[in-house]
Amino acid sequence: MSYTAAALLGVLGALFVDLFVLRTRLVRRRVFWATYPIIVFFQLLSNGILTGREIVRYDPAAIVGVRLVYAPVEDLLFGFALVLLTLSLWVFWGRVGVQRRPAAGSGTSWLLRWLRKR
């Protein structure tokens, strides 16, 4: 399987999980698309460093050949799938109450108690 085919399957799989399995429907929200460019910026930055310095190299026969900041466009597809799947799981687990009792800011830490006294 080529890198391109794997990237497309990753995107389709993440979309399927988001829309039909977990039903979080993040891709249908404006806030997702409004904040996604921030992630793309940092992804292109890190990909540019890794591929520009030839730390990571790609087989030309396995990619389309179009590159952005030294990295193949397929990397953007994989990044999208990774971010979408991670956020979908995060939202889903929050809905079903995986962490029943909030731990952050509950006042059990000595540091939080000390800060509140001041």
Buried (B, 14 or more C-beta within 10 A) or exposed (E): EEBBEBBBEBBEBBBEBBBEEBEBEBBEEEEBEEEBEEBBEEBBEBBBBBBEEEEEEBEEEBBEEEBBBBBBBBBBBBBBBBBBBEBBBEBBEEEEEEEEEEEEEEEEEEEEEEEEEE
